[in-house]
Amino acid sequence: MVNAAGVFADELNNAVSAHRLRIAARRGEYCLYDSEYGPLFSHTVFQAPSSAGKGVLVTPTVHGNLLVGPNAVEQASKTDLSTSAEGLRFVLDAAKKTWPDAGARGMIANFAGLRASNADGDDFVIGEPDDAPGFFNIACFDSPGLTSAPAVAEHVAQAVAEQLGAEANGEFQASRERCKPFAERDEAERARAIEADPRWGHIVCRCCEVTEAEIVAALHAPLPVLSLDALKWRTRAMMGRCHGGFCSPEIARIVARETGVSIKTVSNVLNNTGSMRPETRQRVQDAIERLGYRVNVSARAMKTGGTKLIGLAITDFCQPFMPYLADSIVAAARSRGYAVITDTYNSAGGLAQAIPETKKLAADGWIFFMGSPITDRTILHQPYPLVIVGDYDTQGLADWVTMPNVEAVRTAVGALLDSGCRRIALIGGTAENACPDADRESRPETTSTMRTRGYVLAHEERGLQVDWRLVRNADWVQSGGRDAVAGLLDDPDAPRPDAVMCLNDALAIGVIHELQRRGVRVPQDMQVIGFDNVPDAEYCMPGLTTIDPHVDDYARHAVDMLIARIEGSADPFRTYVTSYDLVRRASTC
């Protein structure tokens, strides 16, 4: 017996041998990019390895795509192949060291795999345990297991043959002639193939130029195709940018042909409609499951007028609030029977950058996160229902979900002042955002403007003057908080603060990092408050006191508003403002 059971190899080994194995499932997450990105790299580029593995690599694939990953996260489950916003964010951040443009744009898929890491020893457990003759382990492959697999297979095969006294089969053909893919043929070769068999002229997969003849050949090969994944691997059908959006109806035709029934019968089984004999329904269902057929969203939309998909256009995941919001919207949509597709844009291009893509993607409606003031109102006039989330007024031209930015910061800063703090720094705002002047009304309010205004109001209500030397602008990411507080502490003209109000949690986490690096105790020497209550806030050291704007409620109302529009609501446009709480943790006294 050859034990090549991957993450389950320890269970088989331990059933026959006293030399026990204990395998830890180590998840690695990857991002796959469209073939237009493949030519950017001619070789696999590795980063410096760590104890957990070879790090995040960037590599062209044999099919011309670009692959980025993996991370390395040990997990208890040996079957969970899900990806996470946190894991993918780590992969992309790490990949930028090699490929600065790594991001969501051009990404056509993400996935995870599990490596079978030996929890108690070295990797590559190969051969027979001394107390279980005839039982050959191929276990605990970590990295580079894939590269070594052919050599290991040859070694174990030879050992098995020697023990069995097996002789080589002289008639065995170790290789067979490869059928040249249609996509690799020149025009003359294509013409000859089509003349011999017209099915070569029927393109099933447009993205990868896979023909019906290739699909049929794979299905009737000596080693039959038993799953949709196998069909992908052998033909490349459904591996392109549309992920089978065009190919899937052809799969239904193939299922019908395989079962000897009509397309209508297959459709009735898929949609649980119509009447037929139970044995017929079961026969079709078995074929559907064997081929791994999945309902094509675009085809369903043509028939029903809806996809049950919601689109989310959001800024890139450079700060933790964005994946937190995205996860909350996904959860809210699922509770309503909808799935979510996401398109990201960066600050340079703004939301307008993503608009053309939203019109190509099959969603019933879109949620737009506004990362900057609305200067181009045409964004609010799209051919699909939409809801705006963010801090920028839609002027009654769209449904809008926002947060109580002014009041929330006013409450948090007021709490610090009432506790005795008098030198409260503000990280993420500027004096220009909040100082009254004649030009104030001509400038659109921003998130920074509103939160800075809350800071000012808290002081004014207590008869106190704002010391603008303590107000520092910064990029709203961890490094921005780090650099801003470092500059403040190093400024000989600025007083040393006894508390810091950060306009988001990413800034606050960066501030805490820098204070601890300098030996400044939090909260004994300096208190810190953030805004957003992202999951990371609870687990940083010390735990971050922060404003919780009830993002779950925020997301739920956005989804509910959008679904109402999708279902035909013509009510006047609505605005919803969440409530908030000040969540006290160890970063304040």
C-alpha positions in Angstrom: 0.0 0.0 0.0 1.2 3.5 -0.9 0.1 6.2 1.5 -0.1 9.5 -0.4 -3.1 10.9 1.4 -1.7 14.4 1.9 -3.0 16.0 5.1 -4.6 12.7 6.1 -1.5 10.6 5.6 -0.9 10.6 9.4 -4.2 8.9 10.1 -3.4 6.1 7.7 0.2 5.7 9.0 -1.0 5.7 12.7 -3.4 2.9 11.9 -0.6 0.5 11.0 2.5 1.8 12.7 3.7 2.7 16.2 5.9 5.3 14.6 3.3 8.0 14.7 3.0 11.0 12.5 1.2 14.3 13.3 0.4 16.5 10.3 -0.4 20.1 10.6 -2.5 21.6 7.8 -0.8 24.7 6.6 -3.0 26.9 4.4 -1.5 28.8 1.5 -3.5 31.4 -0.3 -2.9 32.5 -3.9 -4.1 35.2 -6.3 -4.3 34.4 -10.0 -4.1 37.1 -12.6 -5.4 37.3 -16.2 -3.1 36.2 -19.0 -2.4 39.7 -20.0 -0.2 40.0 -16.8 1.8 36.8 -17.5 4.4 38.4 -19.7 5.4 40.7 -16.9 7.7 38.0 -15.4 9.7 35.5 -17.3 10.9 33.6 -14.3 9.6 32.7 -10.8 10.8 35.4 -8.4 11.2 34.3 -4.7 11.6 36.5 -1.7 13.9 35.7 1.2 12.5 32.5 2.9 11.4 32.3 6.5 11.0 29.4 8.9 7.4 29.0 7.6 8.4 28.6 4.0 9.8 30.3 0.9 7.7 33.3 1.2 5.4 35.0 -1.3 6.5 34.4 -4.8 5.4 35.9 -8.2 5.5 33.4 -11.0 4.2 33.1 -14.6 2.2 29.9 -15.1 2.6 27.4 -17.9 -0.7 28.7 -19.3 0.4 32.3 -19.4 -1.3 33.6 -16.3 0.5 35.3 -13.3 0.3 33.6 -9.9 1.1 35.4 -6.6 1.4 33.7 -3.2 1.3 31.9 -0.8 1.1 32.8 2.8 1.5 30.1 5.4 -1.1 29.8 8.1 -1.5 26.7 10.3 -5.1 25.7 10.9 -6.9 22.9 12.8 -9.2 21.9 9.9 -7.8 19.6 7.2 -10.7 20.3 4.8 -11.2 24.1 5.0 -9.9 25.6 1.7 -11.5 29.0 2.1 -9.6 32.2 1.6 -9.7 35.2 3.9 -9.6 39.0 3.4 -6.7 39.1 5.9 -4.8 36.4 4.1 -5.2 37.8 0.7 -4.3 41.3 2.0 -1.1 39.8 3.4 -0.2 38.1 0.1 -0.8 41.2 -1.9 1.2 43.4 0.5 4.1 41.0 0.5 4.0 40.6 -3.3 4.4 44.4 -3.7 8.0 44.0 -2.6 8.6 42.1 -5.8 5.8 43.5 -8.0 4.8 47.0 -6.8 1.6 47.0 -8.9 0.2 43.8 -7.2 -3.4 44.5 -6.3 -7.0 43.5 -7.1 -6.9 44.8 -10.7 -6.5 42.0 -13.2 -7.1 39.3 -10.6 -9.5 36.6 -11.9 -9.4 34.1 -9.0 -8.1 33.5 -5.6 -7.8 30.1 -3.9 -6.2 28.2 -1.1 -4.4 24.9 -0.8 -3.2 22.9 2.2 0.4 21.7 2.7 0.9 18.6 4.9 3.5 19.9 7.3 5.1 17.5 9.9 4.2 19.0 13.2 6.8 16.9 15.1 9.8 16.6 12.7 11.3 17.1 9.3 9.5 16.9 6.1 9.7 14.2 3.4 8.7 11.0 5.3 9.2 8.4 2.5 9.3 4.6 2.6 8.3 1.8 4.9 8.1 2.1 8.7 10.1 -0.8 10.2 7.0 -2.2 11.9 4.8 -2.1 8.8 6.4 -3.8 5.9 4.6 -3.3 2.6 3.2 0.1 3.7 5.0 2.9 1.9 4.6 6.4 3.2 4.8 9.5 0.9 4.0 12.0 3.6 4.7 15.3 5.2 5.6 17.1 2.0 6.0 20.8 2.8 8.1 22.7 0.3 9.2 22.0 -2.5 6.9 19.0 -2.6 5.6 19.6 -6.1 9.0 19.9 -7.6 10.3 16.7 -6.0 7.1 14.7 -6.7 8.3 13.0 -9.9 11.6 11.8 -8.4 9.8 10.6 -5.2 7.3 8.7 -7.3 10.0 7.0 -9.3 11.9 6.0 -6.1 8.8 4.6 -4.4 7.6 2.8 -7.5 11.0 1.0 -7.8 10.9 0.0 -4.1 7.4 -1.4 -4.5 8.4 -3.3 -7.6 11.5 -4.8 -5.9 9.4 -6.0 -2.9 6.7 -7.6 -5.2 9.3 -9.0 -7.6 7.6 -7.2 -10.4 9.2 -6.9 -13.8 8.9 -4.1 -16.3 6.1 -4.4 -18.9 7.9 -4.2 -22.2 4.8 -3.2 -24.0 4.0 -0.2 -21.7 4.1 3.1 -23.5 5.4 5.7 -21.0 4.3 8.6 -23.2 1.7 9.3 -25.9 1.6 11.8 -28.6 0.2 15.1 -27.5 -2.7 16.6 -29.4 -1.7 20.1 -30.2 -4.3 22.6 -28.7 -6.3 24.6 -31.1 -5.0 27.8 -29.5 -1.4 26.9 -30.5 -2.1 26.0 -34.1 -1.5 28.3 -37.0 -4.2 29.1 -39.6 -3.3 26.3 -41.9 -3.3 23.7 -39.1 -6.7 25.1 -37.9 -8.2 24.8 -41.4 -7.1 21.2 -41.8 -8.5 20.2 -38.4 -11.9 21.9 -39.2 -12.0 20.2 -42.6 -11.5 16.8 -40.9 -13.9 17.4 -38.0 -16.2 20.5 -38.0 -16.2 20.4 -34.2 -12.7 22.0 -34.3 -14.4 25.1 -35.7 -16.8 25.4 -32.7 -15.1 27.6 -30.1 -16.6 26.6 -26.7 -14.3 28.7 -24.5 -13.6 32.0 -26.0 -11.1 33.2 -23.3 -8.7 30.2 -24.0 -9.8 29.2 -27.5 -10.9 25.7 -26.6 -13.0 23.9 -29.2 -15.8 21.3 -28.9 -13.5 18.8 -30.5 -11.1 19.1 -27.6 -13.9 18.8 -25.0 -15.2 15.7 -26.6 -11.7 14.2 -26.9 -11.1 14.8 -23.2 -14.4 13.2 -22.2 -13.7 10.0 -24.2 -10.0 9.7 -23.4 -8.6 6.4 -22.0 -8.6 8.1 -18.6 -12.2 9.6 -18.5 -13.0 13.1 -17.2 -14.9 12.6 -13.9 -15.1 16.3 -12.8 -15.3 19.8 -14.1 -11.8 20.5 -12.6 -10.4 17.6 -14.6 -11.9 19.1 -17.8 -10.3 22.4 -16.9 -6.9 20.9 -16.4 -6.9 18.9 -19.6 -8.4 21.5 -21.9 -8.1 24.9 -20.2 -11.8 25.5 -20.8 -13.4 27.8 -18.1 -9.9 28.9 -17.0 -10.1 32.4 -18.5 -11.3 35.7 -17.2 -15.0 34.9 -17.4 -14.7 31.7 -15.3 -17.0 29.8 -17.5 -19.6 32.5 -18.0 -19.7 31.7 -21.8 -18.8 28.0 -21.5 -21.3 26.8 -19.0 -24.3 26.5 -21.3 -22.2 24.2 -23.4 -21.6 22.1 -20.4 -25.4 21.6 -20.1 -25.5 20.5 -23.7 -22.7 17.9 -22.9 -24.6 16.7 -19.8 -27.7 16.2 -21.9 -25.7 14.3 -24.5 -24.0 12.1 -21.8 -27.3 11.2 -20.3 -29.3 10.7 -23.5 -32.0 13.2 -22.5 -33.0 16.7 -23.8 -31.7 20.0 -22.7 -35.1 20.8 -21.3 -34.9 17.7 -19.0 -31.5 18.8 -17.8 -32.9 22.3 -17.1 -35.9 20.9 -15.2 -33.5 18.9 -13.0 -31.3 22.0 -12.4 -34.2 24.2 -11.5 -36.3 21.5 -9.8 -39.2 22.0 -12.2 -41.3 19.9 -14.5 -42.3 16.3 -14.0 -40.3 13.1 -14.9 -39.7 9.7 -13.6 -37.6 9.6 -10.4 -35.0 7.3 -12.1 -34.6 9.8 -15.0 -34.2 12.7 -12.6 -31.6 10.8 -10.6 -29.7 9.8 -13.7 -29.4 13.4 -14.8 -28.5 14.5 -11.3 -25.7 11.9 -11.2 -24.3 13.1 -14.4 -24.5 16.8 -13.3 -22.6 16.0 -10.1 -20.1 13.8 -12.0 -19.3 16.6 -14.4 -19.4 19.3 -11.7 -21.8 21.5 -13.6 -22.8 24.8 -12.0 -25.6 27.1 -13.0 -24.4 29.9 -15.3 -25.3 33.2 -13.8 -25.5 35.1 -17.1 -27.8 32.6 -18.6 -30.0 32.7 -15.5 -30.1 36.5 -15.7 -31.3 36.3 -19.3 -34.2 34.1 -18.3 -35.2 35.6 -15.0 -34.0 39.1 -15.2 -31.8 38.8 -12.1 -28.6 37.3 -11.0 -29.0 37.4 -7.2 -25.6 39.2 -7.2 -24.8 42.5 -5.6 -21.7 44.5 -6.7 -19.5 46.3 -4.3 -17.1 49.0 -5.6 -14.6 49.8 -2.9 -11.2 51.3 -2.4 -8.3 49.0 -2.2 -7.6 47.1 1.1 -4.7 49.2 2.3 -6.4 50.0 5.6 -8.2 47.4 7.7 -11.6 49.2 7.6 -12.1 48.2 3.9 -12.0 44.4 4.3 -14.1 44.8 7.5 -16.8 46.6 5.6 -16.6 44.2 2.7 -17.0 41.2 5.0 -20.0 42.9 6.7 -21.7 43.6 3.3 -21.1 40.0 2.2 -22.7 38.7 5.4 -25.7 41.0 5.1 -26.2 40.0 1.4 -26.0 36.3 2.2 -28.7 36.7 4.8 -31.0 38.0 2.0 -30.0 35.2 -0.4 -27.6 37.3 -2.5 -23.9 36.9 -3.3 -21.4 39.7 -3.7 -18.8 40.5 -6.4 -16.2 43.1 -5.6 -14.4 45.6 -7.8 -11.7 47.8 -6.2 -10.2 51.2 -7.2 -7.3 53.2 -5.9 -7.2 56.8 -4.7 -5.5 58.0 -7.9 -8.3 56.9 -10.2 -11.1 57.2 -7.8 -14.5 55.5 -8.2 -14.7 56.6 -11.8 -11.9 54.1 -12.5 -14.2 51.2 -11.6 -17.4 52.4 -13.3 -16.7 50.8 -16.7 -16.0 47.5 -15.1 -19.3 47.6 -13.1 -21.2 47.8 -16.4 -19.6 44.6 -17.6 -20.1 42.5 -14.5 -23.4 40.6 -14.0 -24.8 42.3 -10.8 -28.4 43.3 -10.2 -27.2 46.5 -8.5 -24.1 48.1 -6.9 -23.0 49.6 -3.6 -20.5 52.3 -4.2 -18.1 53.3 -1.4 -17.3 57.0 -1.8 -13.7 57.6 -0.9 -13.7 61.3 -1.8 -16.3 64.0 -2.2 -18.7 63.7 -5.1 -17.7 66.2 -7.7 -19.0 64.4 -10.8 -22.7 63.7 -10.3 -22.8 61.5 -13.3 -21.5 58.7 -11.0 -24.9 58.7 -9.4 -26.7 58.1 -12.7 -26.0 54.5 -13.7 -28.0 51.9 -15.7 -28.5 49.8 -12.5 -29.8 50.5 -9.0 -27.1 51.8 -6.6 -26.6 52.8 -3.0 -23.8 55.1 -1.8 -21.9 54.3 1.4 -19.4 56.7 2.9 -19.2 60.2 4.2 -20.0 62.3 1.2 -23.4 63.8 0.7 -25.4 62.6 -2.3 -27.5 65.7 -2.3 -30.6 63.6 -2.4 -29.7 61.9 -5.7 -29.2 58.4 -4.4 -29.8 56.2 -1.3 -27.0 57.0 1.2 -25.6 55.2 4.3 -23.2 57.2 6.5 -21.8 57.5 10.0 -22.1 60.2 12.7 -18.5 61.4 12.2 -18.8 64.8 14.0 -20.8 63.6 17.0 -18.7 60.4 17.5 -15.3 62.3 17.7 -17.0 65.0 19.7 -18.0 62.3 22.3 -14.6 60.6 22.3 -12.5 63.8 22.7 -15.0 65.0 25.3 -14.4 61.9 27.4 -10.7 62.5 27.3 -11.1 66.1 28.3 -13.5 65.2 31.1 -11.0 62.7 32.5 -8.4 65.5 32.9 -6.5 65.4 29.6 -5.6 68.8 28.2 -3.1 68.2 25.5 -4.9 66.0 23.0 -3.2 65.4 19.7 -5.3 64.7 16.6 -3.8 62.4 14.0 -5.3 62.4 10.5 -6.7 66.0 10.5 -5.5 69.4 9.6 -6.2 72.9 10.8 -7.3 73.9 7.3 -10.1 71.3 7.6 -11.7 72.9 10.6 -10.6 76.5 11.2 -13.5 78.8 10.4 -12.9 81.1 7.5 -14.7 82.8 4.6 -13.9 80.1 2.2 -15.2 77.3 4.3 -18.5 76.8 2.6 -17.0 76.6 -0.9 -15.0 73.5 0.0 -16.7 70.1 0.1 -16.7 68.4 3.5 -14.5 65.4 3.8 -14.3 62.6 6.4 -11.3 64.4 7.9 -13.2 67.7 7.9 -16.1 66.3 9.8 -14.0 64.3 12.4 -11.7 67.3 12.9 -14.8 69.5 13.5 -15.9 67.0 16.3 -12.5 67.5 17.9 -12.8 71.3 17.8 -16.4 71.3 19.2 -15.4 69.1 22.2 -12.9 71.8 23.1 -15.1 74.7 22.5 -18.0 73.3 24.6 -15.6 73.2 27.6 -14.3 76.7 27.0 -10.9 75.4 25.8 -8.7 76.5 22.9 -7.4 74.0 20.3 -3.6 73.9 20.1 -3.1 73.4 16.4 0.5 72.3 16.9 -1.0 69.0 18.1 -3.0 68.5 14.9 -1.1 66.4 12.4 -2.1 65.3 8.9 -1.3 61.8 7.8 -2.1 59.0 5.3 -4.8 56.9 7.0 -2.7 53.8 7.3 -0.6 52.3 10.0 2.6 53.9 8.8 0.9 57.2 8.6 0.1 57.1 12.3 3.6 56.0 13.2 5.2 58.8 11.2 2.8 61.5 12.4 3.3 60.8 16.2 7.0 60.4 15.6 7.1 63.9 14.0 5.0 65.3 16.9 7.2 63.9 19.6 10.4 65.1 17.8 9.0 68.6 17.3 10.7 70.9 19.9 8.0 73.5 19.3 5.0 71.2 20.1 3.9 70.3 23.6 4.0 66.6 24.6 0.4 65.3 24.4 -1.2 63.3 27.2 -3.7 61.7 24.8 -4.0 61.0 21.0 -7.2 61.0 19.0 -6.7 59.1 15.8 -9.3 59.5 12.9 -9.3 55.8 12.2 -8.0 52.6 13.8 -5.2 52.0 11.3 -3.6 55.4 12.4 -4.1 54.4 16.1 -2.4 51.0 15.7 0.6 52.8 14.0 0.6 55.4 16.9 0.7 52.6 19.6 3.5 50.9 17.7 5.7 54.0 17.6 4.9 54.9 21.3 5.9 51.5 22.5 9.1 51.6 20.4 10.0 54.8 22.1 9.3 53.4 25.6 6.1 55.6 26.0 3.6 53.6 28.1 0.1 53.3 26.8 -2.1 54.4 28.6 0.0 55.4 31.6 2.0 58.1 29.8 -0.3 58.7 26.8 -3.8 57.5 26.0 -4.9 56.5 22.5 -8.4 56.4 20.8 -9.2 55.2 17.3 -12.3 55.2 15.1 -14.0 52.2 13.3 -13.6 49.3 15.8 -12.1 47.0 13.2 -11.3 43.5 14.4 -7.6 44.3 14.8 -8.5 46.9 17.4 -9.4 44.3 20.0 -6.2 42.3 19.5 -3.5 44.9 19.3 -1.4 45.4 22.5 -2.8 47.1 24.5 -6.4 46.7 23.2 -7.5 49.9 21.4 -10.3 52.1 22.8 -12.2 53.1 19.7 -15.4 54.5 18.3 -17.7 51.7 17.1 -19.9 53.1 14.2 -21.9 49.8 14.0 -20.5 48.7 10.7 -22.8 45.6 10.7 -25.8 47.9 10.9 -24.2 50.2 8.3 -23.8 47.2 5.9 -27.2 45.8 6.5 -29.0 49.0 5.7 -27.0 49.5 2.5 -27.9 45.9 1.4 -31.5 46.3 2.3 -31.8 49.7 0.5 -30.2 48.2 -2.6 -32.4 45.1 -2.7 -35.5 47.3 -2.3 -34.4 49.2 -5.5 -33.6 46.0 -7.3 -37.1 44.7 -6.5 -38.6 47.8 -8.0 -39.0 50.4 -5.1 -39.7 53.9 -6.4 -39.7 55.6 -3.0 -37.8 58.9 -2.5 -34.1 58.4 -1.9 -33.2 57.8 1.7 -30.3 58.6 4.0 -29.4 56.4 7.0 -27.0 57.5 9.7 -25.7 54.8 12.1 -25.5 55.2 15.8 -22.1 54.8 17.6 -20.6 53.6 20.9 -17.2 54.4 22.5 -15.7 51.0 23.1 -13.3 51.3 26.1 -10.2 49.0 26.1 -6.8 49.1 27.7 -5.4 52.0 25.6 -7.2 54.6 27.8 -7.4 54.9 31.6 
